[in-house]
Amino acid sequence: MLGQFIDFGRSGSARRAYFAVPEAGRGPGLVIFQDVGDDDRDLCDLGNLYASEGYVVFCPEPSLTARESEDVGATIAALSGRSECTGKIGALGFGVGGEFAYLAAVESGVDCAVCYYGLGIECAPDLVARISCPLVLHFAEKDPGIPPEAVARVRKAFAGRPDVAVYVYAGAAPGFARHTSTSYDKPAAGLAYSRSIGLLRQTLGPRYDLEALWETHTLYEFGTRDVDATMRTMVAEPYVNHVPTMTGGVGQQDLARFYAQHFIPKCPADIKLVAVSRTIGPDRLVDEMVVSFTHDVEIDWMLPGVPPTGRHVEIPVVAIVNFRGEKLYHEHIYWDQASVLVQIGLLDPGGLPVAGVEVAKKLLDETRPSNTLMRRWVESTPTKSGDIR
């Protein structure tokens, strides 16, 4: 997915912008205002990223008059005039660009705006009444230009506005959301990105059936066991991390190798996934399930180097799946490795705070006894609710 630089604006005052279109060819519009120091590579990266989420993206180069609302308005108008833009338009900006996105919400009639550590926002409380669209404001806790008292003023100004969310990222500094910044903070950046996508999806669309995408992906993994089809459900550079054993892969080449040689052919013949709960967000799906199987093959991804024992295993598994548009981006998979080792006979649970199949049974039936691993439980006395102080 490659965009291009185009010129826009009136003759004699034309400016340049990076323009990127989603795979579908059309979609909601998104103007992205860059921060100080961003170059062409940054514009391309931002444009391609949000185009992969389904947006027609317009990333203008800065101009000397970019602080003026009419300049911001001209940029919004340039995108709205494109045939690829289906109607609704949002604004997003970083640093100085965060202020421009804010001005777009004030003056230019955008449908929503996202501002990352936007300089000057806290100095313009009089503009609040002129903002009628949903807004997300991201601030860095360690921002000397926007100290906590300034953020408090922003919160106060937007009090009573449920369509405006203000977030502060603990320990983060300005630039935390950009991987090219020396202040890049991956956990904060990921959380802020999901919150931003949440607003964009809710206000602008497009809306994807993440549940159906996940079901298709797992069908290819465990049902048809088709490596090529599995990889086609994912972005160009995906990654998978099975957290307990650190198996998986990063990037198309390594992940395809992992699926083809170490995952799909190394899944037990009778492996079964039983869904317990499923939570779906704007760009993320969380599956809680019980996975059962007979250890009839060396399972490279779960029990590398352990010969088949023929034993039956049942374990709780949690999958956290991130999407980019209509494709899977990454998976973080968690399970109780101690429970697996107990069930195949490699770990003696005696004297250890671990359990075997009981872990899965308890998840499916909450009436099973609790605290069986706590020897001191029998020493404590029942407490009535009225006795709690």
N, C-alpha and C positions, 0 to 999 in steps of 0.2 A: 504494500500500500504506500504509494509515493505521491506527495503533493507537488506543488510548484509555486514559485514566486510570481506574483502578478502585481500590476500597477492598478491603483484605484484613486479616485478623487478628481478634482477639477484640473484641467490643463494648466500647467504652470505651478501647481501646488500638489501634483500627484505624489503619492507615497507608495511604498512597496509592502506587500503582506505575503505571508506563506499561507497557501490555500490548500486544504486537504479534504478529501471526500471519502465517506465510508464505502465499504465494499458494495453496499446496496445501491450506491450512486446518488442517493438522496437522503435527507434526514433533517432533524431539527438543527438550528444554527447555534454556533458557540463562538463568540469572540474571546480570544485569549490575549490579555495585555501582559507583556513581559516585564521583567524586573531590570533594574540597572545592571549593566554588564552582560546581559544575555546577548548571544550572537546568533548567526544564521543557524548553526547547529542546534542551539536551544529551541529556536522557533520550529525547526523541522521535527525535533523530538516531541515537543508539546503537540504540534499539529497532528502528527501521526498517531500519538497515543490516544488523543480524544477522538480522532477519526475512527480508530479501532473500536471505540465504544459506541459508534453509531452516529456521530455528529459531523455536520458540515462545518469545518473549522476555519477560522480566519484569524491569523496571528499577525497584526500589523507591526511594522517597525516603529520605534518611537519617533516623535517629531518634537520640535521646539515648542509647539503649541499644544502638546498632548494633555496639558493640565486643563485646557479650556473645554467646557462641556460641548461646544459645537463641534470640536475636533473628534471627540468620542462619539457624538451623534452621527457624524459623517461616516465613521467606521462601521457603526451598527447599520446604517442605511446601505452601505456598500454590500454587506453580507445579505441583508434582507432582499436586495435586488437580484441576487443570484437565483437562477432557476433550480439549482440543486437543493436550495433551502426550502423546507416544506412549510414554513410559517413561523413557529415559535423560535425565539432566540434568547440565549442566556449569555451572561458575561462572566468571565473568570480572570483574576489577575493576581500577580505576586509582587509584594513590596510596593514600589511606585505604581506598578500595574494594578495592584490591589485597590489603590485609590481611584484609578480610572474605571475599574469594574464597579466601584461604589458610585461614581458619577454617572455611569450608565444606568444604574438603578434609579438615580435621582432624576435624570434629565431625558433619558433616551427611550423609555418605554420598554425595556427588556422584560422578559417574563420571569427571570430570576437572576441572582448574582451571587458569586462566590469570591470572597476576598481573603487572600493570605497575607497576614501581617501588613495590612494596608496602611501606609503612612498617611497621616493627616485625618483619618476617619474620626479619631477621638476629638479633633479640634473643630468639628463641624456639626454640633448637635442640632443646629437649626435646620439641617437638611433632612433630619429623620422624618419629619411630618410629610415630606414630599416623596417618600419611598413607599410604594404600595405593593411591591412584589416580594416574594419570599427571598430570604437572604441567609447566607451562612458566612460567618466571620471567624477566621482562624487566627489566633494570636500565639506568639511564642513567649513562654514565661520569662526567658532571658533576653528580652528585647529592650535595650536601653532607650530606644526611641519611642516605645509604647510601654511604659511601666505599668505595674498592677493598678495603680490609681486611675490611669487613663482607660484601661480595660473596664474598670468598675464604672466609669462614667458612660462608657458605651452600653454596658448592661442596663444601667439605669435609664438611659435614653430610649432603649427598646423594650423596657418593662411593659408587660401586657401585650406583647406582640408574639403570639405562638408561632407565627410564620418566620420568625427570625431566631437563629441559633447562634450563640457565641461560645466558642471553644477555646480553651487555653491548654497548651501542651507543656506539661511539666518538664523542666530541664532543657527544653528546646530553645534554640536561638533562631533569629531570622535566617531564612534560607533552608530551614529544616525539611521542606517538602521537595527540594530539588536535588537529584542525585549528583549533579555537577557542583554543588555547593560544598564548601568545607564544613558547613554546619548541618549537613544532611543527617537526619535522624530517621532511620528506616522504620522503626515502630510507629513513631509519630506521623511520618509521611503516609504510611499505609492506612492508618486510622483516619487521617484527614481526607485522604483520597476517597475512601469508602463513604464518608459523610458528604463529600462534594458530589459524588456520583448519585448518592441517595436523593439529594435535592434536584439534580438535573433530571434523573429518571422520573421523579414524581411530577415535576413541573413541565418538562419538555418532552419526555419520552426519550428514545423509544423504549418500549417495555418488552423484555424477552422472557420466554418461559424457561427459567433456569432449571426447574424441576424436570421438564422433558429433556433438556440438554444433558442433565446428569444421568437420567435413566437410560438414555441412548448410549452414553459413554460406558456405563457399567454393563450394559447388554453386550457391547463389543468386547469388553474385558473378560467377563465371566460366562457369557452366554455363547455367542458365536466365536469368541476367542480369536478375533481378527485384529492383528496389530495395525495394519494400514488404516482400517476404519477407526480404530481407537485414536490414532494420531491425527486423523482428519477432524476430530472433535475438539482439537486443542489449537492454541495460537502457534505462531511460527516458532517462538522460543519459550516453551512451557517448562515447568519443573514440577517434580513430585518428590516429597520427602516423607518416608515412613520413619517417624520420629524415634521410636524405640531402638531401631536397628540402623538408622541413618542410611537406608537404601532408597534408591530411586534414580533420579537423574536431572541434570540441568541442561536445557537446550535440546533442540530437535534430535541431533545425532545421538547423544548419550541416552536420552529418554527412549528413543526408538530401539536402541540396543538393549536397554533394560527390559522394556516390554517384550521384545522378541525372544530374548534368551534367558531372562531371569525372573520374569513375572508371569506372563500368560501361560507358558508351558510348565511353569513350576507351581501352579495352583492345584491343590488336590482335586481329584475327580468329582467329589461330592460337596465341594464348598458351597455354602448357603449363607445368604445375607437376609436377616430378618430385621426390618425397620422398626425401631422403637419410637423415635421422634424425628421430626424434620423441621428445621427453621430456615426460612428463606428471606434474605435481604435484597437490597438493590443490586449488589454485585457479589453476593456470597451465599452459599448454602452450607448448612451444618447438618450432617446426618449422624444420628445416634442409632447404633444397630448392634445386634448380636450376630457374630460370625461363627459358624460351626463347620467343622471338616474332620476328615480322617487323615492322619499324618501318613499318607501313602506315597509321598514323593519328597525329595529334599527340597524344602521351601526356601529358595535362595533369599527371598526378600524378608522372610520372617525368622527363619531358623537356618541361617547360612552355615554350612559345614556339618549339620546334624543329620545323620542318616534317618530314613523313615522308621518310625517306631510302631506304626499301625494303630496308634492310640487315637481315640476320639477327643476333640478339643472344642470347647465353646467359650468364647470370650466377648466382652463388650468392646466395641470399636467406635471411635469418633472420627469422622472425616470432615475437614473444613476445606471447602472448595471455593476458589476464587475464579470469577469469570471476567473476561474482557469482551464486551459485546456478546456475540453469539458463540463464543469459544471459551473453553476452559483455559485458564491461565496457570493456576497452580493448585496442588492438593497437599495439605498437611494431614497425615493419618496417624492417629494415636491408638494404642491398645496397651493392656496390662501384660507386659512381657513375663513378669514373674508368674502370673497365672498360667501362661502357656507352658513355661518350663516345669511347673508343678504337674500339669496334666500329662506331659509326655515323659515324666519320670526323671528329669534332669535336675530337679531342685526339690530337696526335702523340706517341706513346710514346717517341720517340727521346730519349735522355738523361734520361728520367724513370723513377722506380721504380714504374711502373705497367704493366699488361698487359691484353690484350684477352680473347678467348675462352679463352685458356690458363688463366685463373683458374678458370673453370667446369670445364674438362677435367681440371685437376689435382685438383679436389675429387672428381671421379668416379673418378679413376685415380691413386692415390698413387704408382704406379711411374714416373710422368712425372718428368723431371728437376726437382730442387729447386735453389734458389739461382741461377736463371738471371739474375736482376736484380742479383746481387752480383758486380761485376767483380773483387773481391778474392778470390772463391771459388777461382779458378784459381791464385792465388798461395799459398794455404794448402796444407799437406801432410796426407796421410791420417794419422789417429791411431788406433792400436790401443787397444782397451778397457783393456788392461793398462798402457798408458802414462799413463792419466788419474790424476792425483793430487788 
